[in-house]
């Protein structure tokens, strides 16, 4: 507040600081530290002054030590220029040549080049924030957007989401998704698209609670699987990959996200409200302090060392043949992401904040409410499954081309009595088509209904579709054979020459003649016995008569 610490009492900046000190005195005198009442008072004062709660807390830290008004004034009197003219010129020249181009490097890379030039000139190196401030000092937001070739116009006023300071872990978490910077292949070596990774991060400790690697763009199912992975204990998961890391789990109370469609669809969700999980998509700058972005950048930084890396953009890729070099499978990438998330990001100190997430978690874990650590993870996953309306038929509930029902379940008897009269709410899980969930109208609960054919083996929807495709391929007849059969039918229906309708013969006589001809060609009962009788009386059909024992006298002929 203000620019000089020796402002006279009549100065407007001094008057504003004095009024602020009065409000801070009330908070310091009335409410004990680290209490809920003080947090409420801070939020109320921040809303009235149009400040963030973090700003009011910083004022309390400055003012609470000595209770002096001048402690609320910024002392920048007598300060000369921050950078020498030679340094200022080098910074501006490098930003103009290296950063403000359509294929320009990042500010971090530009800072490295600037510090290299400054070291050659015998000048003091500068920090990243100095380089960033000089960018907006020498160029406007419109000029930066135009020179960088941004598709969207730069916003003159950017609404900041503000800073959040939770009281304990799991109170506020952030979730975001991004494409990883490496191409993947399947087990047979076929090229896949870039995978998506969804990350859930605790804001207070910067601890990665869980992630989910998804072969397509994010949706409600993938978000539910990510949150399920976050709230479940991960001992077996760590043992699967052979890593040792701090096990973190629990249900987040409030999840901050951006305004993506899959996050907005989770607002006012009845299942999430029942679990007391609030999803809050934020406008403007939704990412508080860039927590989740920095961790996503750390994951991508490690994955770019693998074969088939794509880089953050086409300019970063250059002439590197990413598609020809791709050879990493989903399992290999998942292992690398797990090690990076739970060992590197959670187990190493952040150079910017000088804090180690797993140590911060252990420091604040004692303040986590007990009900956040004992959660039914199946209920959480059920809250994110897609819901639709369906009617019960006489066979059961149709879904995925299958029928779901169980005759021995007494809970479903009431539903079967009213089949076809009212629609039911069902939830399907494409990760397991062996059963679906039906909302029981009387019990007000979800009931798992298995497949009616009794096959309860877990099977994903994609595996079920592939199985049906294989069955179609095995039973399918080629187009040539199907066409040949139709041609044969057409040939059989084509009348022969000389045949036609004879109106002089009655239809009854013609039908009797056809019946007699067809009956004559039909097989006869006892035909084998009749053939044996004919053989006994007329020989074997080859000219040989049957042998008989009768003898006849021969009368002599001629002269006696």
Steps between C-alpha positions, in 0.01 A plus 500: 500500500670816383852567386672670799511405864519863620172617348343785705185421702284700260610298196229280346721192518559560872127545560423175318764317705356643823149379410639157417685490833171562682342200330804284574492600869148363528604166355812474716318592820178303459601172343775255603756386240427201277131499591200464279360830624816684393489335156138612461590855602789504253274382217244766590761779505647378171157511338431853626840632391495304172821324593590133528515328841870435442561875468323565831710230667818664371381832647442327834852357497653841429281698737463252787860517619519869603148633426647797304324661205824554311553123488210489253680739262749373248846653541643550155629854559837591360524185294672544166444300184497126556719414201802676348446639150731236346300219662172660397616517138614136492172379653292696250709388201483128590126513563453676166709244309432173680159521666277733299488284186243243384744216582658682793648324799347511846582769755703249696719425197524871426619559858780245450616676183479841673705386799757353263539834324514683832770268632707559187462876552597472867155602627284351773248236383127567531211288627202362313260753655723785384494371143123458515447852638718650225289324237187686612695820560627539144202350313127504550286186518367563149852531357611179672198313367550634148871419485459155652223421252239419762164407351299676768537866582679576823273597785567843635371418847546146622284389786711321757360209689672610818703299748362232730651413837319191634504420869579129453574256219213374282300817570577642153638302205562582136433277202612546143580294194761525226642298214836341569791590274573150369329268251391153609454169317291195578626148569523427128696816423214699344529875556251652744409860560654700783374389839327733746600520865259635763663619823340579839720716726459618859538878508641534852782246473537483116470122536383299198211299642440290191503496122340311216648427159231492232537409129249765391389847605376547854140425592292435812606137523870585489452772763321253725782248458757769584316598820455133586876452460558800727278393789613135511812381688781436255709233672408231246543750217854584611579130536380442144765737361763421763532854636517641851313823565277672753148356492241778480125448480175661605191674366538861382238743629533762225643454151604804294497454122477694177185552295525184289171332411573184700563707814196723454282190466598402856344809654182434698558126476279325755744216561789738562286712730419185696875433537559868588740550210474845339628548145558871430585594140651850507487773241792714390820362650374178660837355604598625842872577512566261209537200732364236267667651190847485653454136593367414155804672355726289721333182377535601136860606557586146606296335223672707229811291559326196350496394136219645294487830692297766325607809696262768609448624144602431141772764532657308790491177300695629201604218264468231766296204357271444798271251323784283373679498836191426713531165683372555855189309609228614737643293788848651459365853494280432803804375693695813410212727600455319833869533587505866396184588692556315827879508527623806314213745542394382848841402636728782382521862608349767278772753421250785483310440824791321678251246633482125466141377450525173694654676801230769485236227490646332806511833681132581439352147489397513865246774420313299236146413617445130553199480270717602203726196545227235520313516172310244296692532174237299309240765589736768371551322171125441471443876524697559178337229288269622221131477580205446268134393506388154392185288511485146636384239248381147559855368458681761709683830458671550163847658486812448283297261283458273804223429749548551873282331761504261797187303584612403849556858620195599710578869453423473129165324543325830565651652187393205286139534614488856358700430183429721203303755701776732619858564399793410725823686563799285414875556502736309273871446540686449175795364696292201614192389305438198725247705697317831505348712778127569536353767725236329715207746533383365835833444672663817359823315437694355208470124443758302300330284235712226333471365148202275443713234328698446821843600360651715776858517370615868498501621142538851364269643239784514249586134559132411460482687170819329382352161596185573300712610203693173513174303510371697203824435311481126567134465400499755221449383139697668225328731259584266212325205664199711595471628143537150358214375719275779372589417139415137559160603637443717195594209270262267682217748458561547126244300293632249241412508129166354405353532843222736561151532623235276344161647575307199367615282794333571829711598794376197694609254232835671461557494875410127515745425216780684674416327829506158329843574344647625824352210695641252251850639554461498877649211704255217586464323835617135510678544170786272609263209582327528162836485324589178687172335392564588139847348527361172627249466216685638203869448573767739597447725205815381319341208304557233764183321616466355846605131550218244536499121587219386265594223236305410184515173293613535143284323252690332221433617150554317179470131410454260785 
